[in-house]
């Protein structure tokens, strides 16, 4: 196969159009096969095959800097930069990351799995190039979804003001501007993408400025004509108002057209947007027919998951509570909001990749009498902590934050582990934090959260199957639940959320070794249940178990509380060590941190005399 002969971008330079077409087909087949085995982002990568080929034929990576925003569209880039043989291990323990990774290749400058940041990186890198005299191009490939984020606009604004030479490829694969049509528009596109023409135009404008009053009239005429053209073509007006030259739109599946556009763009002084129209899922009919399903991850919402429990309970709550509305930041599918949106389309709001706006908008909704439920991944809410603190908490607003993918998430790696939420949110004044240990507990907690009206509430849950619990064993409110006890217990285990199951397994192992214990489901990370603290303080050793950072989280709060009420009781805080942890199976990663049953037993035994 032709693809197997490609070991670096240099190998692309001598291919003819027929070979490039064959290579594109082979790449798509390999992407589909890889994602079918390992999961991952399918549609976005199938859509950038020709674009990636053109980028690597025009620019000389890694000397020229290619930045991907969002990084999940970089599978083809990885294949063309020497990592094809490793693709069978995509997103697997010890294998390739699902995002660009500096540790994997010098062709990967940033991971950028949190969207809308590439233009900020590009501004900084171009500034460094100018300061050091480096002669290399900075290229930022930005998805149209990433342009819904505020940071992208901040980057555009600063790039336009700086005049730095950056090529911005706008990969428009869904929220596209209406493409211009007709011979006149095609002619204007090609004229505007010709650097020779644009240099002559600038020279004409400079001459006009030097003429007397006739020149002033001529200059006004040129400006009026340019303004009229901008009004005809909306993207042109938008970008050029920011000082960024605009080219396009171009067919992102035509390699030759893309090469010409990128080559022309690289000859301009200052920042240039190359607007490219692509199709999600190109060449794979299921992804073409259902781009939403294949946009983020092929896994979707799994039956029996915590996310499914949230979906069911939110729809049910909204049926009896007309004030309930739902907000998300570009992820209505994987956070489980699609059934809610289908049932209540006027009460579901997708604000794009703009978590800060989502939180502040929810504050405004709450001020107006609505009950907003903000559904995002744990890792993405950390982008909006200031808004949670000062736009929601400061006013005691009853916003409910529902955090999917909390804790160690697995195959998406360091950027997607939800390890900070308990540490950060537990420091927000007035915040209630709930952590369900089962399908039914999550459903109960959403009802309880909507009954709390004097401040914000967070419910956090993992990306794993949810245990089923009989309804007569489900707690309520912010009360903890005593799961098991023994009058001879020397040890008390407190397992937060999904870690309750591990705590119960550890208790069984300890009992087999003659060490009886008690087990609590805390349910509320904050506030801590006084009854749970009182009972735990009567034991020789208290062990807290959480799937977040162990410093500053649930266990730290328990230790601080017992230091005053039960100073003779020792407290062992078990959690994830602070660090950027790699991708891998959640159970394997947790075991490596001593957060499996065997690890907990070992921690208990080494602390008991």
N, C-alpha and C positions, 0 to 999 in steps of 0.2 A: 504493500500500500504506500501511496505517496506520503501520507502523514507520518509514517514511521521513519522517513528519511529526513524529517525536519527536526533538527537538533538545536537550532538557534534562529533568531529572526533573519540572519544573513542568508540562510538557505531559501528564503522566500524571494530574494531579489531577482533570480533568473527564471522564475516560472512564467509561462505565458498564460493567456486568458483561459485557455482550455484546462490547463493544469490547475489554475486557481479555482476554477469551478469544481473540478474533481476533488480538490483538497477541501473545499467548503463542505461538500457532501460527506466526505470521510470524517471531518471534524464533528458534524452534527450527529452522525451515527455513534461516534465515540462518546459524545456528551450524553446522549440519551442512554446508552448502555451503562455509563458510569453512574448517572443519577438514579437509574433504575435499581442498581445494586446498593447504593449507599445513601440515597436521598440527597436532597440539595435543591439548588435553584436552577430550574430547567428553562423556563420560557425566556428569562432575561438573557441567558447565555446563547440560546439558539438564535436570538435576535441580533447578536453583535458579531457573528462569524466574519462576514465580509468587512465590517468596520474594523475589526481587530487585524485582519490581514492587511488592509490598507494602511493602518497606523504603523505597523511594523515594517512595511515596505517603504514608507516615506521617512519615518524617524528612526534614529539609531539608538534604540534602547540597549543598555541602560545609560549611555552618555546623555541622550535626550531623556527627559524625565516624563514618564507616562503615569498619571494618577487616575485611579478608578473610583467613581462615586455613583452608586454604592459598589463596594468591592465584590458583591456576589455576582457581578457580571464579568468576572475576570477568569473564568475557567478556560476560555479559548486562549487568552493571553498566557496562561500557565502552560498550556499544551505547546505553544510556539516558542517558549523560552526554556526548553530543556527539561520539562517535568512530565512529559507524556508517559514515560514508563512507570511513573509513580501514581498514575491516575486511578489505578485499581484500589488504592488506599485513601481515596478522597474522603475526608471527614471521619476517617477511622483512627483509632488509637495509634499514635506513632506515624500516621500518614499525613497526606497533604491537608492543609487547612482549606476550608471552604471560602476563604478570603485571601487576598494578597498577604504575603508574610515576609518580612525582612529576613527572618531566619531561614527561609527557603531559597531565596534568590535575590541577587542584586538588581534584578528587573522590577522588584516590588519595593517601592519607596515607602508606601504607607499601607496599613491594613484597611482602614476606612470602611469598617462595617457599620458604623453609625453615620447616617447620610448627611449630606449638605455641607461637608467640611472641606472638600477637595479644593474649592476656590480659595479658601483661606490658606491652605498649604501652598497652593500655586503662587499666591501673592507673596508669601514668605520666601519660597524657593527662588522666585524670579528676582526678588529684592537681593537675596544673597548672591545670585549669579551676577547681578549688576555691580554689586559692591566688590566682588572678588575678580571680576573680569572673565568669568567662565562663559564660553561661547557655546551654549547649548539651549535647546528649546524646552520649555515647560508645557506639557499638554495635559489638560484635565478633561476626562471623559465623564460628563455629568448627565445622569438620567433625568428625564423630565420630572419624575417624582421627587428627586433631590432638590429641584428648583422650587418645590413648595415650602422648603425650609428657610427660615429667616437668615441663617448663616450664609446660605448661598447668595442671597441678595446683598448682604454686607460685603461678601467677597467681591461680587461684581462691581459694587459701588467703589470699592477701594482699588480694584484693578483698573477701572476706567479712569479714576483720578490719577493713578500712578503713571499710566502710559507704558507699563512694562510689557514686554513681548511674551504673551501667553496665548496659546491656542486652546480655546474652550470648545470641545465637541459636545454639542447638545444632542444627546441620544433621545430623540422624541419617539417613544414607542407605545404611547397610550394616551396621554393627555396632550395630544399634539395640537399645535396651531393648525387652522385650516390651510392646507397647502394651496399656494397660488397656482392658477392654471392658465393655459393659453400661450400663444407665441410671444406676445408682448412681455408677459411676466418671465418667460424663459429667457428672453433676450436680456432683460434687465438683470436677472440673476447672474448670467454669465458676464455681463459688463461689470457688475459690482464686485465680482470675484476675481477680476483681472487687475493685478497690482499696477500694471503700466497705466491703465485707464485712470485708476484712482490717484496715482502720482500726478498725472496731467491735470486732473480735476483740482487737486490741492494747489498746483501751480497757477491755474486760472483764478482761483479764489484769491491767492496772494497778490496777483497782478491787479485784480479788481480793487483790492483794498488800497492800492497805491495810487489809483487814478483820482482826479478831482471829483466834482459832484456827479459827473456822468458815471464814474466808477462806483460811486455810492449807490446809484440806482441799479447798476449792473449787479453789484454785490447783493442788493436786496432781492433782485430777480432770481439770482442763483439760490439764495437762502429760501425764498418762497417755493421755488421748484422742488428743492430737496425736501422741504416740509410737506409739500403735497404728496411726494412719492412716499414719505414715511407714513402719511395717513393711509395710503393705499395698502401698505404692507406693515401690519401691526408689529411683528417681531422686530423689524428694522427700527421702527420708532422707539420701541421699548429699550432695546440694547444700546442704540446709538445715543439716546438721551442720557445714558450712563457713561458715555465715552468709550463704548466697546463697539468695534466695527462688526457688522453682521453680514454673513454670507449664507445663502441658501433659500429655501430648503433643498437638500440633495437626497437622492435615493441611497439609503444606507446599505442596500444590498447589491449595489453596482460598484465593484472594486475600482474600476477605472475612473469612474466619476468621483469616487471618494478620494482617490490618489490625487487627482487634479485639484480638487477643492482644498485638500490638506497642504499640498505643495504651494498653492497660491497663498493660503493663509499664513504659511511660515515666512513669506516674503514681506508681509506687512510689518510696519513698525507699530508697536502697541498691541493691546489685547484684541483678539478676534474670536467671534463666535461662529462656528461652523455648524449650522442647523441640519441635522441628519434625521430622516424619517426611516424608522425600522419597524419590524413586526415582531412582537413577542411570540415565541414558540415557532419561529420560521422553520418550515420543513418537517414539522412533526405535528400531524393533524390534531391529536388530542390537546396539545398545548395551544395550537392556533384557535381551536374552538372554545377553549376554556382558559384564557390567559390568567384569570384571577387565581384559579386553582394552582397554576404552575408558576405564579409570579414570585412568591417568596420561598416556598418549600413544598415539596411534593407530599409531605406527610398529612397536612390538613388537620382538622379537629378529630381526634380519635374517639370512638365510642368508649365510654367508661372512664374518660379522662376528667380531671378537675375542670378543664375548659368546658366540656360538655355539661357538667353540673352547673357551671356559671350561666351558660346559655339558657338552659331550661329555667333556672330560677329567676333570671332577669326578665324573660318574657312573661313569666307568671306574675312577677311583682308589678310589671308595667300595666298588666291588664286591670289591676285593682288600684293602681296609683298613677293617675293621669299626669302627675307632676314629674315622673321619672323620665329622664332623657339619657342617652348614651353618647359618649364622645370617644373617638380614637384618633390616633395619629398615623394614618395611612395603612392600618392593619385591621380592617373590620373582619377579614376572613379568619386569620389565625388567632385572634382574640375571641372568636366565637360570636361576633355581633351580627353576622349575616342574617340569621333567623330573626333577630330583633329588628333589623332594618327592613326585612320583608314584611314583618307584621306592623311595624310603626315607622314608615319611611320618613315622616315629618319630625320624628323624635330621635333620629340617629344622625350624628354629625361626624364626618371624616374631614379633619382639618389639614390633611397632608402631613408631611414629615416635619411637624412643627409642635413638638411636645410642650414647649414653653407657652405657646399660644393656646394649646388645648387646655392647659391648667388654668391660665388666667381667664379664658373664655368660660370655663366651668365655674370660676368664681363669680363672674358676671351673671351667669344663669342662676346660681344659688342666691345671689343678691336680689334677683328678680322673682324669687319664689319657686323656682324649679328644683328638682333633686337630681343633680348630674352624677352619672356614674362614668368615670374615666377609665377606659380599658386599654392598657398598654403593657408591654413587657417590662419586667422589673428593671432591666438594664437601661431601658429608654427613659423611664421616669427620672433616673438620676440626672438627665440632662435638664430637668426643670425643677430642681430642688428649691432654688430661690423663690420660684413662683409658688410652690407648695407652702413654703414657710411664710412669705410676706404677702402673697395675694389671696391665699386661702386661710391659713391658720391665724394670721394676724386679726382677721375679722370673725374668727370662730365659725366659718361657713361649713355647712353640712355636705361637703363633697365626698363621694365614695371613690377611692382609688382601688381599682382591681388589677393586681399585678400578676400577670401570667409569667411563666418561665422564671420563677423565683428560685434562688439557690443555684446549685451546680446543674447546668443544663445539658452538657455533653458535647455534641458534635459541632457546634458553632464556635467553640473556643473562647478565649479570654474576653472578647468584647461582648459576649452574650450571656456569660454567667451572671446570675442575679444575686450578687454577694453583698452589695452595699445597702440594700433598701432598709433592712432592720437597723443597721448602724445609723444611717442618716435620718430616717423617719422617726426613730425613737427620740431624737433630739428636737423634733418639731413640737412646740408647745401645743397642748390640747389634742394631739394626734392619738387616736385609738388604732392599734395594730392587731389584726386577727390572723391566725394561721390555721387553716383547716387540716385535719388529719384524715378526712374521708370525704367521699362524694356528698354524703348527707350533711356533714358539718359545714361544707362550703355553702350549701343551699340555705341552711339555718343562719349562717353568718351574714349572708346578703340581706335577709329579712331583718336581722338584728341591726345591721349597719344602717338600713333605711329608717329605723326607729330612733337612731341617735341624731338629735337635731342641734346639739350645742357645739359641734366641732367636726373636723374631718375624720374619716375612717379609712384605713387601708386594710384590704384583704389580700394576702399573698399566697400563691400556690405554685407547685412545681410542674414541670413538663413530664409527668409520669402518669401511669394509671392510678386512679383513686380507689383506695380500699372502700368496700361497702360496709356500712355500720347500721345495725337495727336502729330504728328511730327512737326506741326507748333508751338507747345508750348515747344519744346526741345531747350535747350541752346547750346552753342558751346564754345570751348576753355576753358579758365579758368574764364569765365564771369559768374557772378551770374545772377539769373533770378527773376524779380519781379513778384510774383504770383498774389498778390492782393494788393490794396491800397485804402485809404480813405482820402480825404482832411482834415478830422477832426481827423485823427488817433493820439492818444496820445502814442500808443504802437507800437513797431516794433518787430515782431517775426522772428527769423532766425532759421529755422529747417534743420539740417544737414541730408542729405540722407533720410533714411526711416522716420526720425522724422519730415519731411515736412508734411506728412499726419496728424500727431498729431497736428502740429502747425496750420494747416487749420481748424481742428476740434475745437481747442481752440479759434481761431479767430471767428468762428461762435457763440460759446457760449458767448464770450465777447460782440459781437455785440448785442446779445439778451438781454444783461444786460446794454446796452447803452454805451459800451466802444469800439469804433471803433479801428481797428488796421490795420497795413500793414504786409504782409507776404512775406518773401524772401526765395528762394531756393538758398543757397550759392554756391552749386555745387563744388566749390573749397575751401577746408579747408585751403589750402596754395597754391599760394598766395591769400590773401584776396582781393576781388574786390573793388577798390577805390570808384566806383559808389555806391555799396551797403553800404559801410561805410559812405559815405557822406549823403546818404538818411537816413540811420538809425540814424545818429547823429542829425538829425533834430527833433527827437521825444523825448518825456519826459522820456520814459523808453524803453530800448532795452532788449529783452529776447532771449538768445541763448539756443538752445535745441539740445543736442547731446547724442548718445548712447555709449559714451566712458567715461572715467574718467573725471570729471568736472575740476579737478585741472591740469592745464598745457596743456589742449587741445584747441579745437576751440574757445570756449567761452573766455578763458583766453587771447587768441590772439586778439579777438575783443575788449575786455575790455581795453587791453593795447593800442591798436590803437586809440580807442575813447577817452582815457584819455588825449591824446595830441590834437586830432582834435576837439573833442566836450566834453570838461571837465564838462559841466553842465548836460550832459546826464547820467542818471543812467543805469547801466548794471547789469542784473541778469543772472548769469551763471547757467543753469540747466543741470545736467548730472548725471552720476553714481558716488556715493561716493566710495572712495578708500576702497577696501576690497576684500576678497575672498568670492564671493557670491555663494550661493547654486544653485542647479538645480531647475527648475520650468518653467512654461509657460512664454515665453518672455514678453507677455503683462501683466502678473501678476507681474513679477519682475519689469518691467518698472513702473507700477502703484505704486508699493511700494516705488519707488524712487521719486515719484511725477512727472513722465515723461509720464503720460497720459493726455488727454485733461483737465480733471477735476483738476488734480494737477497743470497744467500750469496756468489755470484760477485762482486758489487759490494763486499761487505765484504772479501773476500780481496784483490781487486785494489787497493783503496785502502790496504791494509796492506803490500803488497809493494813494494819499491823498483823 
